[in-house]
Amino acid sequence: RNFQFTRDGQYFLVADIGRIRVYDTQEGTLQREFVDNVNRTQWRKCGFSAEGNYVLGATAEKGEHHIYVWNRDNGQLVTRLEGPKESVLDLQWHPCRPMIASTSHLGKVFVWSKQYS
């Protein structure tokens, strides 16, 4: 399980075995739930972007380094990042930039950022 608040404290999320839930702290209600009904993905880690507009989810599957990014408000999948054949141990969104860092179970660090042209 994993638990995290947005920086402003308005939302928090919980990663359970097969779902990630986002709650509104002021109203105490479930705002959104992210579930992969097709592949039945198990989630190891989750988090928010720096401003809390996006939700991150890292798979718990061995031999997979997949990170999903969704829009918090409408639930739409924005992107799916695929890394090496090493499972994700942890991940974190950079506090100021559109950048994600993840670590594998082998201790390697991977940095993901948007490519600008």
N, C-alpha and C positions, 0 to 999 in steps of 0.2 A: 504494500500500500504506500501511497505517496500523498502528500498534502501540501498546498501552497496558497498563500494569499497574494492578491495583486498589491502593488506598491501602495495604492491609495486605500487599501483595505475594503473596497466595495464588494469584491468577489473573492471566493476561494474555490479551489478545486480539489477533488479527491480521485485518485486512480485506484480503482478496485480491480479485481482479477480480469474482468471482461469489459469494463466500461470506465470512462472518465466523466465525472459529473462536475458541473459548474453551478455554484450556489450564489445567490445575492445575499450578502450579509445583512443589509438593512431591512429587507423584507423577510429574510429567513426562508426563501423559496428556491427550489431547483430551477435554474434558468435554462440549462442545456445539458444534454447527455450525448456523449460520443460513444458509439458502439459499432463495431465491425461485424455485422450479422452474416456476411458472406464467408470471411476467413476466420471468424471468431478469434480475432487477435487478442492476445493477452498483453497487458500494459505493464511495463517495469517502472517507468518514470513519466512524470508529466510536469508541466510548468506553464507559466504565462510569459508573454513577451514583455518588454520593458514597460510599456504603457497599459498592458493588460488586454489589448485588443485581439490577441491571438493566443491559441492554446497549443501546446506542444505535447506530443505523446510518443514515447519510445517503446518499441516492441520488447517483449520479454522472451522471445524465441531464441534458442541457442543457434549460433551461426548466422544471425541476422542483425544488421545494423541499420534499421529502418526508423526514420523519424517522420512523424506526420505533423503538419501544421494546419490548423483550422481557424476560421474566423469565429471569434467567440460569440458575436451577436446573431449571425445567421446560420452558423453550423457548417458552412461550406468548407470542404477540403481545399486548401490553398495550394499545398504542395506535399509531396512525399519524397524525402531524401533517402537515398540508398547508399550505404557505405560498404566497407569490406565485410567479409564473412566472419566477423567477430561481434558477439552480442554487446549491446549497450549496457553499460554499468551506471552511467549518470549523464545528465545533460543540463545545460543552463543557457538562458538567453542573455546576451550582453546587456548591461544596464542602460546603455546609451545608443548603441548602434544596431543595425539589422544583422546581427551575427549570433550564431548558436555554436556552442562548444559541447562536444560529447566525448565521453571516454569509453573505451572498450574494456572487457574483462582482462585483457592482456596489459592494460595500463597505457595504451596509446591514446593520444588526444587528437581529436579531429575538429577542425574549425570550418563552419559552414557560413558563407556570406553571399549576399546578392551580388551578381556580377553586373557592373555598369559598363555601358559602351559609349 
